[in-house]
Amino acid sequence: MFKFGTDDTLRNMRWRLNKAAKINIAGEILLEIFKRLQKFDTVYKRTKDRHTRDKTAWW
């Protein structure tokens, strides 16, 4: 289940992307894409804007 505003799914994904980015270029590219998805009008940006719980934030 994904609960807007408090869920830790995207935080956990971000941690995995950070680890992958240290291993190879593909991980770096995925991390950059994830960062850009949060800048423009995407579902990730809208989710980030609605997130209210600091403990589970991913940025």
SEMIMAR-931033 format. One record per residue: residue in three letters; x, y, z of N, C-alpha, C, CB in turn. Coordinates in steps of 0.02 Angstrom, whole numbers, plus 50000, padded with zeros to 5 digits. Glycine has a CB too. Example, Ala and Ser with C-alpha at 12.3 -4.5 7.8 and 13.67 -1.06 7.14 Angstrom:
BEGIN
+--------+-------+-------+-------+-------+-------+-------+-------+-------+-------+-------+-------+-------+
! residu !    nX !    nY !    nZ !   caX !   caY !   caZ !    cX !    cY !    cZ !   cbX !   cbY !   cbZ !
+--------+-------+-------+-------+-------+-------+-------+-------+-------+-------+-------+-------+-------+
!    ala ! 50660 ! 49716 ! 50390 ! 50615 ! 49775 ! 50390 ! 50660 ! 49835 ! 50390 ! 50565 ! 49776 ! 50452 !
!    ser ! 50642 ! 49888 ! 50354 ! 50684 ! 49947 ! 50357 ! 50645 ! 50002 ! 50394 ! 50704 ! 49970 ! 50286 !
+--------+-------+-------+-------+-------+-------+-------+-------+-------+-------+-------+-------+-------+
***
This chain:
BEGIN
+--------+-------+-------+-------+-------+-------+-------+-------+-------+-------+-------+-------+-------+
! residu !    nX !    nY !    nZ !   caX !   caY !   caZ !    cX !    cY !    cZ !   cbX !   cbY !   cbZ !
+--------+-------+-------+-------+-------+-------+-------+-------+-------+-------+-------+-------+-------+
!    met ! 50042 ! 49942 ! 50000 ! 50000 ! 50000 ! 50000 ! 50044 ! 50062 ! 50000 ! 49952 ! 50000 ! 50060 !
!    phe ! 50024 ! 50113 ! 49965 ! 50059 ! 50176 ! 49964 ! 50013 ! 50229 ! 49992 ! 50082 ! 50195 ! 49891 !
!    lys ! 50035 ! 50262 ! 50045 ! 49993 ! 50312 ! 50078 ! 50025 ! 50381 ! 50066 ! 49985 ! 50297 ! 50154 !
!    phe ! 49991 ! 50423 ! 50029 ! 50017 ! 50490 ! 50016 ! 50027 ! 50529 ! 50081 ! 49969 ! 50529 ! 49970 !
!    gly ! 50084 ! 50562 ! 50084 ! 50097 ! 50605 ! 50141 ! 50142 ! 50576 ! 50194 ! 50034 ! 50625 ! 50171 !
!    thr ! 50142 ! 50509 ! 50201 ! 50180 ! 50479 ! 50256 ! 50219 ! 50417 ! 50236 ! 50135 ! 50463 ! 50312 !
!    asp ! 50206 ! 50387 ! 50180 ! 50235 ! 50323 ! 50161 ! 50310 ! 50327 ! 50152 ! 50203 ! 50298 ! 50097 !
!    asp ! 50345 ! 50272 ! 50164 ! 50418 ! 50271 ! 50157 ! 50441 ! 50234 ! 50094 ! 50449 ! 50239 ! 50217 !
!    thr ! 50396 ! 50216 ! 50049 ! 50414 ! 50179 ! 49989 ! 50465 ! 50217 ! 49947 ! 50353 ! 50165 ! 49947 !
!    leu ! 50453 ! 50281 ! 49934 ! 50499 ! 50320 ! 49892 ! 50564 ! 50335 ! 49928 ! 50466 ! 50385 ! 49871 !
!    arg ! 50562 ! 50341 ! 49994 ! 50624 ! 50351 ! 50031 ! 50668 ! 50289 ! 50024 ! 50609 ! 50365 ! 50106 !
!    asn ! 50638 ! 50230 ! 50031 ! 50676 ! 50168 ! 50023 ! 50703 ! 50161 ! 49953 ! 50632 ! 50108 ! 50041 !
!    met ! 50663 ! 50180 ! 49903 ! 50687 ! 50177 ! 49834 ! 50746 ! 50225 ! 49824 ! 50630 ! 50194 ! 49785 !
!    arg ! 50741 ! 50284 ! 49854 ! 50795 ! 50333 ! 49848 ! 50860 ! 50306 ! 49879 ! 50776 ! 50399 ! 49882 !
!    trp ! 50855 ! 50272 ! 49936 ! 50914 ! 50243 ! 49967 ! 50945 ! 50190 ! 49921 ! 50896 ! 50211 ! 50035 !
!    arg ! 50903 ! 50149 ! 49889 ! 50929 ! 50099 ! 49843 ! 50962 ! 50132 ! 49782 ! 50873 ! 50052 ! 49820 !
!    leu ! 50932 ! 50186 ! 49758 ! 50962 ! 50222 ! 49701 ! 51029 ! 50252 ! 49721 ! 50915 ! 50276 ! 49676 !
!    asn ! 51034 ! 50279 ! 49781 ! 51098 ! 50308 ! 49804 ! 51153 ! 50254 ! 49804 ! 51090 ! 50338 ! 49875 !
!    lys ! 51136 ! 50194 ! 49828 ! 51185 ! 50139 ! 49828 ! 51204 ! 50119 ! 49757 ! 51156 ! 50078 ! 49866 !
!    ala ! 51154 ! 50114 ! 49713 ! 51168 ! 50094 ! 49644 ! 51211 ! 50146 ! 49609 ! 51102 ! 50084 ! 49606 !
!    ala ! 51201 ! 50210 ! 49625 ! 51239 ! 50264 ! 49593 ! 51313 ! 50260 ! 49610 ! 51211 ! 50332 ! 49614 !
!    lys ! 51330 ! 50230 ! 49666 ! 51400 ! 50222 ! 49685 ! 51434 ! 50164 ! 49650 ! 51405 ! 50213 ! 49760 !
!    ile ! 51393 ! 50118 ! 49623 ! 51420 ! 50058 ! 49593 ! 51438 ! 50067 ! 49520 ! 51371 ! 50002 ! 49600 !
!    asn ! 51393 ! 50098 ! 49481 ! 51406 ! 50104 ! 49409 ! 51369 ! 50163 ! 49378 ! 51386 ! 50040 ! 49374 !
!    ile ! 51382 ! 50175 ! 49315 ! 51353 ! 50231 ! 49279 ! 51278 ! 50224 ! 49272 ! 51385 ! 50238 ! 49210 !
!    ala ! 51253 ! 50163 ! 49265 ! 51180 ! 50153 ! 49259 ! 51145 ! 50178 ! 49322 ! 51164 ! 50079 ! 49246 !
!    gly ! 51174 ! 50165 ! 49379 ! 51145 ! 50189 ! 49442 ! 51145 ! 50265 ! 49446 ! 51182 ! 50160 ! 49501 !
!    glu ! 51199 ! 50295 ! 49422 ! 51203 ! 50368 ! 49420 ! 51148 ! 50398 ! 49376 ! 51272 ! 50391 ! 49396 !
!    ile ! 51138 ! 50366 ! 49319 ! 51087 ! 50390 ! 49272 ! 51017 ! 50382 ! 49303 ! 51091 ! 50351 ! 49205 !
!    leu ! 51003 ! 50326 ! 49334 ! 50938 ! 50316 ! 49366 ! 50926 ! 50367 ! 49422 ! 50933 ! 50246 ! 49395 !
!    leu ! 50977 ! 50381 ! 49461 ! 50970 ! 50431 ! 49514 ! 50955 ! 50500 ! 49485 ! 51033 ! 50433 ! 49558 !
!    glu ! 50989 ! 50517 ! 49432 ! 50977 ! 50582 ! 49400 ! 50905 ! 50586 ! 49372 ! 51028 ! 50594 ! 49343 !
!    ile ! 50882 ! 50533 ! 49342 ! 50813 ! 50532 ! 49317 ! 50764 ! 50541 ! 49374 ! 50798 ! 50465 ! 49279 !
!    phe ! 50775 ! 50506 ! 49430 ! 50731 ! 50511 ! 49488 ! 50730 ! 50583 ! 49514 ! 50753 ! 50463 ! 49543 !
!    lys ! 50788 ! 50615 ! 49517 ! 50792 ! 50685 ! 49539 ! 50753 ! 50731 ! 49493 ! 50865 ! 50708 ! 49544 !
!    arg ! 50760 ! 50720 ! 49428 ! 50724 ! 50762 ! 49379 ! 50649 ! 50751 ! 49381 ! 50751 ! 50749 ! 49309 !
!    leu ! 50628 ! 50690 ! 49395 ! 50556 ! 50676 ! 49400 ! 50523 ! 50716 ! 49456 ! 50545 ! 50602 ! 49411 !
!    gln ! 50563 ! 50738 ! 49504 ! 50536 ! 50776 ! 49559 ! 50537 ! 50851 ! 49547 ! 50574 ! 50759 ! 49622 !
!    lys ! 50566 ! 50873 ! 49492 ! 50570 ! 50944 ! 49476 ! 50512 ! 50967 ! 49432 ! 50635 ! 50960 ! 49441 !
!    phe ! 50487 ! 50923 ! 49389 ! 50437 ! 50941 ! 49340 ! 50369 ! 50912 ! 49361 ! 50457 ! 50916 ! 49270 !
!    asp ! 50316 ! 50930 ! 49325 ! 50249 ! 50908 ! 49342 ! 50239 ! 50834 ! 49326 ! 50196 ! 50950 ! 49305 !
!    thr ! 50259 ! 50792 ! 49373 ! 50252 ! 50720 ! 49367 ! 50219 ! 50694 ! 49430 ! 50322 ! 50685 ! 49356 !
!    val ! 50201 ! 50631 ! 49430 ! 50171 ! 50601 ! 49489 ! 50220 ! 50603 ! 49548 ! 50150 ! 50528 ! 49475 !
!    tyr ! 50284 ! 50597 ! 49535 ! 50334 ! 50601 ! 49589 ! 50336 ! 50671 ! 49619 ! 50404 ! 50581 ! 49563 !
!    lys ! 50333 ! 50722 ! 49578 ! 50333 ! 50791 ! 49603 ! 50271 ! 50805 ! 49644 ! 50337 ! 50841 ! 49544 !
!    arg ! 50214 ! 50782 ! 49619 ! 50151 ! 50793 ! 49656 ! 50152 ! 50755 ! 49722 ! 50091 ! 50772 ! 49614 !
!    thr ! 50181 ! 50695 ! 49722 ! 50186 ! 50657 ! 49784 ! 50233 ! 50692 ! 49833 ! 50211 ! 50586 ! 49770 !
!    lys ! 50289 ! 50716 ! 49809 ! 50336 ! 50752 ! 49852 ! 50303 ! 50813 ! 49883 ! 50399 ! 50773 ! 49811 !
!    asp ! 50265 ! 50849 ! 49844 ! 50232 ! 50909 ! 49869 ! 50180 ! 50894 ! 49923 ! 50199 ! 50946 ! 49811 !
!    arg ! 50152 ! 50835 ! 49921 ! 50100 ! 50816 ! 49970 ! 50129 ! 50780 ! 50031 ! 50048 ! 50772 ! 49937 !
!    his ! 50193 ! 50764 ! 50029 ! 50224 ! 50726 ! 50083 ! 50231 ! 50770 ! 50145 ! 50293 ! 50698 ! 50062 !
!    thr ! 50208 ! 50746 ! 50201 ! 50207 ! 50787 ! 50262 ! 50249 ! 50759 ! 50319 ! 50136 ! 50794 ! 50286 !
!    arg ! 50272 ! 50699 ! 50314 ! 50308 ! 50667 ! 50369 ! 50383 ! 50671 ! 50357 ! 50286 ! 50593 ! 50378 !
!    asp ! 50418 ! 50710 ! 50398 ! 50490 ! 50719 ! 50390 ! 50529 ! 50653 ! 50396 ! 50515 ! 50768 ! 50442 !
!    lys ! 50508 ! 50609 ! 50439 ! 50543 ! 50546 ! 50452 ! 50548 ! 50503 ! 50388 ! 50508 ! 50507 ! 50507 !
!    thr ! 50500 ! 50508 ! 50344 ! 50499 ! 50466 ! 50284 ! 50513 ! 50506 ! 50220 ! 50431 ! 50431 ! 50279 !
!    ala ! 50537 ! 50566 ! 50227 ! 50554 ! 50607 ! 50168 ! 50613 ! 50577 ! 50131 ! 50569 ! 50680 ! 50189 !
!    trp ! 50616 ! 50588 ! 50066 ! 50670 ! 50559 ! 50025 ! 50712 ! 50611 ! 49990 ! 50641 ! 50513 ! 49974 !
!    trp ! 50703 ! 50674 ! 50005 ! 50742 ! 50727 ! 49972 ! 50786 ! 50763 ! 50022 ! 50697 ! 50776 ! 49937 !
+--------+-------+-------+-------+-------+-------+-------+-------+-------+-------+-------+-------+-------+
***
